[in-house]
Amino acid sequence: MNRMTRLPILAAAAASLLAGCASAPRPTAQTAPPAVTAIASTGTAQGAIANLASASGSLVSGRLVLSPDVGGVRVRGEVGGLVRNGTHNLRLHTRGDCSAVDATSAGPEFDAQHGMPYRQPDTGERGRIVADGGGVATLDLLLPGAVLGGGAANDIVGRALLILGATPGAIGARVACGTVQIP
């Protein structure tokens, strides 16, 4: 058989195969249910850090060291550039994304005790920090229910810690943001 005779035979065979595929029933897409990850009592990491960078045009910055503690994760460190003698708040947010100028990319607050966005009434006392006369605050706070590492619903590695401001007219503005990372 020469080349010219083989082409029509190959074309007919290809058309036959394609026609068979076109008439075959298409498989239905199977989507797996979302993985439900339980709340963990302990994490896998012995420590983490969060380097806070300014947001919303502030001059606030600092370094926080996180470690496992009874009932949650202990956050210690120093934050500067705050309103002098002002009351601020440290809050945990769902996404470790501090790329937006105002840190809104960090998403909503996160409730580590329940492994979901924060839904409890805010008393204003959670994460309260007070700056001294020089605008510096020393932190030693407990994030209740949080763990470091392991991927559980209450794992805070990869989430963001934010400092909320105390500037008159901008109370609650996100003035610093840092992602919790295992060093």
Backbone bond lengths (Angstrom), bond angles and torsions (degrees), N, CA, C in turn:
res aa  C-N    CA-C-N  psi(-1)  N-CA   C-N-CA  omega(-1)  CA-C   N-CA-C  phi
1 M - - - 1.430 - - 1.522 107.64 -
2 N 1.320 115.32 133.54 1.457 117.39 -179.89 1.542 110.57 -91.75
3 R 1.273 114.84 176.65 1.466 121.61 -174.79 1.520 111.98 -62.92
4 M 1.256 120.37 -37.69 1.459 125.02 -177.66 1.518 110.98 -68.19
5 T 1.342 117.85 -32.01 1.471 120.29 -179.34 1.520 110.07 -81.24
6 R 1.315 116.82 -27.75 1.462 119.04 -179.17 1.523 112.66 -74.33
7 L 1.296 120.14 -32.05 1.453 122.91 -177.39 1.518 112.79 -59.18
8 P 1.345 119.97 -48.64 1.467 118.62 178.91 1.535 112.19 -63.63
9 I 1.330 117.47 -34.75 1.466 119.97 179.90 1.527 109.67 -67.81
10 L 1.339 117.76 -44.15 1.455 121.76 177.92 1.528 111.86 -63.59
11 A 1.326 116.25 -39.84 1.464 120.24 179.20 1.523 110.34 -65.15
12 A 1.316 118.11 -40.62 1.462 121.69 179.29 1.523 110.14 -66.40
13 A 1.329 117.68 -40.16 1.456 120.79 179.46 1.535 110.54 -65.80
14 A 1.319 117.34 -41.40 1.463 121.72 179.03 1.519 110.51 -64.83
15 A 1.327 117.06 -42.94 1.470 120.89 178.89 1.521 110.38 -63.20
16 S 1.319 117.12 -39.52 1.456 121.34 179.54 1.535 110.90 -64.25
17 L 1.340 116.76 -42.39 1.455 120.82 178.40 1.521 111.50 -64.81
18 L 1.329 116.57 -44.06 1.456 120.30 179.70 1.519 111.46 -65.04
19 A 1.296 117.80 -38.89 1.463 121.19 178.97 1.522 110.06 -64.43
20 G 1.306 117.38 -39.06 1.463 121.12 177.87 1.518 111.20 -64.42
21 C 1.339 117.19 -38.25 1.461 120.75 178.87 1.519 111.13 -69.37
22 A 1.318 117.10 -37.98 1.454 120.94 -177.81 1.519 111.44 -66.55
23 S 1.341 117.29 -32.24 1.453 118.60 -177.66 1.522 112.92 -90.21
24 A 1.322 116.95 -9.54 1.462 119.79 179.12 1.530 109.30 -71.96
25 P 1.320 118.22 143.05 1.468 119.39 178.99 1.523 110.71 -64.83
26 R 1.323 114.54 139.59 1.461 119.49 -179.95 1.526 108.81 -80.49
27 P 1.322 115.68 138.76 1.464 117.62 178.48 1.525 110.16 -67.33
28 T 1.309 116.58 142.07 1.458 119.91 178.01 1.520 108.80 -79.96
29 A 1.316 114.91 144.12 1.462 119.90 -179.28 1.520 109.54 -71.30
30 Q 1.288 115.17 128.44 1.457 121.08 177.31 1.518 107.59 -101.95
31 T 1.313 117.10 120.59 1.457 119.55 176.67 1.514 108.56 -108.75
32 A 1.278 113.65 130.25 1.460 119.50 -179.44 1.522 109.07 -74.37
33 P 1.304 117.61 143.08 1.462 118.58 176.60 1.517 109.78 -65.51
34 P 1.335 117.16 151.41 1.457 118.16 -179.60 1.524 110.28 -61.25
35 A 1.308 114.33 141.68 1.466 119.73 -179.69 1.523 109.27 -69.13
36 V 1.293 116.39 130.61 1.451 121.17 176.61 1.518 106.81 -98.99
37 T 1.312 115.21 116.37 1.444 120.08 -178.97 1.524 108.16 -105.12
38 A 1.269 116.21 127.06 1.464 121.47 -177.00 1.520 111.55 -71.51
39 I 1.301 114.27 162.05 1.454 121.56 173.58 1.534 106.89 -74.49
40 A 1.330 116.07 132.82 1.467 120.56 -178.74 1.528 110.12 -100.94
41 S 1.316 115.95 151.41 1.466 119.69 176.49 1.526 111.11 -90.56
42 T 1.324 116.55 -21.53 1.468 121.02 176.39 1.520 109.04 -141.54
43 G 1.320 115.74 154.98 1.452 121.33 176.71 1.516 110.76 -103.27
44 T 1.304 115.77 -173.92 1.454 121.15 -178.02 1.529 113.27 -102.60
45 A 1.336 117.26 -13.09 1.467 120.66 -177.39 1.529 110.80 -101.07
46 Q 1.315 115.64 147.23 1.458 121.73 178.74 1.523 112.71 -89.32
47 G 1.314 116.17 -10.45 1.457 118.95 179.98 1.514 111.55 -176.15
48 A 1.322 115.02 164.83 1.466 121.95 178.50 1.528 107.72 -153.78
49 I 1.324 115.28 168.74 1.465 121.01 176.99 1.523 109.07 -133.76
50 A 1.318 115.13 159.52 1.465 121.92 171.57 1.521 106.65 -141.29
51 N 1.320 116.42 115.42 1.455 121.65 176.64 1.515 107.70 -92.31
52 L 1.326 116.87 113.53 1.454 122.06 -177.14 1.518 110.71 -84.36
53 A 1.318 115.52 130.85 1.459 121.80 175.96 1.518 108.47 -117.81
54 S 1.313 116.30 153.24 1.461 120.95 -176.30 1.523 111.76 -62.94
55 A 1.324 114.62 151.05 1.460 123.02 176.65 1.526 107.78 -141.71
56 S 1.298 116.75 161.34 1.467 123.10 177.02 1.528 112.77 56.67
57 G 1.325 117.37 31.14 1.453 121.58 176.93 1.522 114.70 75.43
58 S 1.320 117.45 13.79 1.469 120.48 -179.97 1.524 110.41 -83.22
59 L 1.308 115.05 177.27 1.465 121.53 174.33 1.529 110.35 -113.90
60 V 1.334 117.18 19.59 1.455 122.86 -175.34 1.530 110.17 -78.52
61 S 1.324 116.21 135.76 1.467 121.74 175.75 1.518 108.72 -157.21
62 G 1.312 115.44 165.20 1.454 119.42 178.23 1.508 111.58 174.34
63 R 1.306 114.83 178.40 1.470 121.78 178.83 1.522 107.51 -132.46
64 L 1.328 115.34 127.74 1.451 121.14 -179.72 1.517 109.60 -115.61
65 V 1.313 116.15 138.57 1.456 122.68 177.88 1.525 106.83 -112.48
66 L 1.323 116.22 128.51 1.458 121.87 -177.82 1.514 110.06 -113.56
67 S 1.324 115.84 140.83 1.461 120.22 179.08 1.529 109.16 -146.21
68 P 1.347 116.17 149.59 1.464 119.34 177.40 1.524 110.04 -62.01
69 D 1.319 115.91 143.68 1.463 121.19 178.19 1.526 107.69 -147.15
70 V 1.298 117.00 166.34 1.460 121.14 178.95 1.532 108.55 -60.82
71 G 1.326 115.99 120.68 1.460 120.39 177.00 1.511 115.93 87.09
72 G 1.334 118.39 0.26 1.457 119.17 179.90 1.513 113.58 165.25
73 V 1.313 115.35 -145.55 1.466 122.46 -179.56 1.523 107.79 -123.51
74 R 1.316 116.30 128.88 1.457 123.30 178.31 1.523 108.80 -85.00
75 V 1.333 116.70 133.73 1.466 122.87 178.52 1.522 107.24 -117.79
76 R 1.335 114.82 120.68 1.465 120.53 179.04 1.522 108.48 -129.03
77 G 1.305 115.03 148.90 1.456 118.87 176.75 1.507 112.00 159.56
78 E 1.316 114.28 -169.46 1.451 121.13 -178.23 1.518 108.96 -133.46
79 V 1.319 115.00 137.52 1.456 121.67 179.54 1.518 107.78 -126.23
80 G 1.330 116.50 130.44 1.462 121.34 -179.93 1.516 111.91 -118.61
81 G 1.329 115.12 169.86 1.462 121.01 179.47 1.522 113.11 83.55
82 L 1.332 116.47 12.82 1.462 121.62 -179.01 1.528 110.85 -82.17
83 V 1.325 116.75 167.78 1.454 121.64 173.94 1.531 107.70 -63.88
84 R 1.303 116.61 127.57 1.471 121.16 -177.61 1.522 110.38 -59.53
85 N 1.321 114.85 131.68 1.466 122.60 -179.24 1.527 112.28 57.42
86 G 1.304 117.37 21.43 1.469 121.70 -178.54 1.517 112.63 -93.65
87 T 1.322 115.19 152.87 1.458 121.52 176.00 1.514 108.55 -96.17
88 H 1.313 116.13 126.03 1.455 123.21 -178.26 1.521 108.78 -123.56
89 N 1.310 117.13 177.88 1.458 121.02 177.80 1.517 110.52 -135.01
90 L 1.327 115.69 141.94 1.455 122.79 171.54 1.515 105.84 -101.35
91 R 1.319 117.04 126.95 1.463 121.37 -178.70 1.517 109.92 -130.88
92 L 1.321 114.62 147.57 1.458 123.03 177.23 1.527 107.51 -97.37
93 H 1.339 117.09 133.25 1.463 121.31 -178.59 1.530 110.74 -122.02
94 T 1.324 115.54 158.76 1.463 122.04 -168.79 1.521 114.49 -65.81
95 R 1.325 118.06 -37.45 1.471 120.15 -175.47 1.522 110.73 -113.83
96 G 1.317 115.31 139.01 1.455 120.95 177.50 1.514 111.29 -85.27
97 D 1.307 116.77 50.43 1.459 122.67 -177.29 1.520 108.31 -120.82
98 C 1.313 116.36 108.24 1.466 121.72 -178.99 1.522 111.15 -107.16
99 S 1.328 117.73 23.31 1.457 121.21 -171.99 1.527 114.41 -74.84
100 A 1.318 119.41 -25.80 1.463 120.68 179.53 1.527 109.79 -72.15
101 V 1.305 117.17 144.63 1.459 122.09 -178.43 1.523 111.11 -55.50
102 D 1.328 116.89 -36.55 1.463 121.13 -179.38 1.532 112.48 -101.20
103 A 1.325 117.69 11.35 1.470 125.16 177.79 1.528 113.51 63.76
104 T 1.326 118.15 17.57 1.467 119.43 176.30 1.525 111.26 -67.59
105 S 1.305 117.57 -16.90 1.471 121.75 177.49 1.525 111.68 -65.68
106 A 1.327 118.27 -14.41 1.464 121.88 178.03 1.531 111.59 -75.64
107 G 1.310 117.28 -8.15 1.462 120.89 176.65 1.511 113.08 76.52
108 P 1.333 115.47 -166.24 1.464 119.91 -178.01 1.526 111.62 -75.91
109 E 1.318 115.16 168.16 1.458 120.28 176.37 1.519 110.00 -61.81
110 F 1.328 115.26 153.80 1.454 121.68 -177.56 1.517 109.89 -118.90
111 D 1.309 116.54 133.91 1.456 123.48 178.26 1.526 108.21 -101.59
112 A 1.321 116.89 99.26 1.465 121.11 -176.16 1.528 111.99 -67.02
113 Q 1.321 118.03 -26.96 1.465 119.70 -179.59 1.530 111.73 -64.20
114 H 1.327 115.91 -31.12 1.463 120.08 -178.10 1.524 113.01 -114.67
115 G 1.331 117.62 -3.13 1.458 121.33 178.03 1.513 113.47 66.37
116 M 1.320 117.16 39.13 1.469 121.37 -178.09 1.529 109.90 -153.17
117 P 1.342 116.72 168.86 1.465 118.04 174.98 1.531 110.62 -54.97
118 Y 1.301 116.35 149.52 1.462 122.36 -174.01 1.524 110.99 -66.30
119 R 1.332 116.89 127.80 1.462 121.44 -178.22 1.517 113.54 -130.36
120 Q 1.296 117.40 1.20 1.460 119.19 -179.16 1.519 109.34 -86.09
121 P 1.333 117.18 156.42 1.472 119.18 178.26 1.528 110.66 -60.77
122 D 1.304 116.22 141.77 1.458 121.51 -178.61 1.523 109.82 -91.33
123 T 1.313 116.38 118.29 1.460 120.99 178.97 1.523 111.50 -88.76
124 G 1.331 117.02 -9.06 1.457 120.67 -178.03 1.517 112.63 84.85
125 E 1.309 117.76 -7.12 1.463 121.31 -177.47 1.525 112.86 -93.61
126 R 1.331 117.43 -20.36 1.468 119.50 -179.47 1.520 109.73 -59.71
127 G 1.301 117.93 128.51 1.455 122.18 173.55 1.510 115.12 63.28
128 R 1.303 117.57 25.62 1.462 121.29 -176.14 1.524 110.58 -69.37
129 I 1.322 115.78 129.74 1.462 122.11 175.51 1.520 108.29 -132.14
130 V 1.322 116.02 146.52 1.460 121.05 -178.67 1.521 108.24 -123.37
131 A 1.319 115.18 127.89 1.464 120.54 179.05 1.520 109.57 -83.05
132 D 1.320 115.38 149.74 1.462 120.06 176.96 1.526 110.14 -82.30
133 G 1.319 116.60 -171.87 1.456 121.85 -178.73 1.521 114.09 -63.38
134 G 1.318 116.74 -18.31 1.462 121.22 178.01 1.524 112.99 -96.52
135 G 1.327 117.53 2.96 1.467 121.13 179.69 1.520 113.89 80.94
136 V 1.346 115.84 22.05 1.463 121.25 -179.24 1.525 108.78 -114.23
137 A 1.336 115.87 136.21 1.466 121.20 175.97 1.513 109.13 -120.91
138 T 1.324 115.69 136.26 1.452 122.24 173.81 1.515 106.76 -100.71
139 L 1.329 116.40 124.23 1.459 121.32 -176.05 1.515 111.82 -102.08
140 D 1.302 114.69 141.87 1.460 123.48 169.60 1.529 104.84 -154.07
141 L 1.318 116.16 85.31 1.462 122.82 -173.93 1.521 110.73 -124.75
142 L 1.318 115.92 156.85 1.456 122.08 175.53 1.526 108.50 -110.33
143 L 1.340 115.99 129.62 1.468 121.38 171.57 1.522 105.65 -94.02
144 P 1.334 118.30 99.45 1.459 120.73 -174.33 1.517 112.23 -64.05
145 G 1.330 115.31 137.65 1.458 122.34 175.51 1.514 115.22 80.20
146 A 1.323 118.33 -7.43 1.462 121.67 -177.56 1.529 111.04 -80.49
147 V 1.331 116.35 152.66 1.458 123.23 171.74 1.520 108.52 -133.04
148 L 1.320 116.15 161.43 1.466 122.36 178.91 1.523 109.28 -110.01
149 G 1.328 117.05 113.26 1.455 122.12 175.44 1.513 113.75 82.34
150 G 1.318 114.92 160.60 1.457 121.36 177.13 1.516 114.65 106.39
151 G 1.322 118.10 -17.24 1.462 120.80 175.00 1.520 116.13 80.78
152 A 1.311 118.75 8.14 1.465 120.39 177.80 1.534 109.81 -69.18
153 A 1.308 116.05 167.47 1.462 120.99 -178.23 1.528 111.84 -60.61
154 N 1.326 118.27 -27.27 1.457 121.64 -179.59 1.530 113.75 -101.00
155 D 1.330 116.87 13.93 1.467 122.79 175.48 1.527 107.63 -72.80
156 I 1.330 117.74 127.10 1.460 120.05 -177.19 1.524 113.61 -102.41
157 V 1.327 118.39 0.76 1.466 120.37 176.34 1.526 107.50 -64.35
158 G 1.317 116.13 131.12 1.455 121.58 -178.77 1.521 113.33 90.05
159 R 1.308 117.97 -2.43 1.465 121.84 175.71 1.528 108.16 -95.61
160 A 1.328 116.87 171.90 1.460 120.68 -176.48 1.521 111.86 -108.36
161 L 1.323 115.07 143.30 1.457 122.36 168.81 1.516 107.25 -105.25
162 L 1.322 116.48 130.02 1.459 122.05 -179.29 1.511 110.56 -121.90
163 I 1.318 114.96 147.06 1.457 121.62 171.22 1.525 105.55 -104.33
164 L 1.327 114.67 128.30 1.460 120.45 176.89 1.517 108.08 -98.25
165 G 1.328 115.48 137.60 1.450 121.40 -172.24 1.502 115.68 -79.00
166 A 1.339 114.44 171.00 1.454 122.60 179.97 1.517 110.94 -129.10
167 T 1.318 117.13 21.14 1.449 120.82 -179.66 1.527 109.59 -73.51
168 P 1.323 118.59 128.92 1.463 119.25 177.67 1.528 110.60 -53.69
169 G 1.302 116.11 132.86 1.466 120.93 -177.22 1.510 112.54 88.92
170 A 1.319 117.77 -13.03 1.465 121.08 -179.77 1.520 110.24 -138.26
171 I 1.328 116.70 35.40 1.462 120.46 178.83 1.527 108.08 -60.83
172 G 1.296 116.87 130.05 1.457 121.52 178.93 1.515 114.27 88.03
173 A 1.328 119.21 0.63 1.461 120.91 176.65 1.516 109.49 -65.01
174 R 1.308 117.08 144.10 1.464 122.35 179.57 1.526 107.96 -79.29
175 V 1.340 115.91 104.14 1.465 119.65 -173.14 1.521 114.03 -100.69
176 A 1.341 118.10 -12.24 1.470 121.29 175.75 1.519 108.33 -156.33
177 C 1.338 114.93 149.79 1.463 120.66 -176.65 1.523 109.13 -146.99
178 G 1.330 115.29 139.49 1.465 121.07 176.24 1.515 110.39 -150.30
179 T 1.317 116.73 143.87 1.466 122.06 -179.56 1.529 109.94 -91.34
180 V 1.326 115.92 135.40 1.463 122.19 177.89 1.529 107.76 -73.74
181 Q 1.329 116.85 120.66 1.462 122.24 -176.56 1.517 110.73 -133.92
182 I 1.325 114.69 144.66 1.471 119.31 173.51 1.516 106.73 -84.54
183 P 1.345 117.91 124.76 1.473 119.82 -176.68 1.512 113.09 -67.69
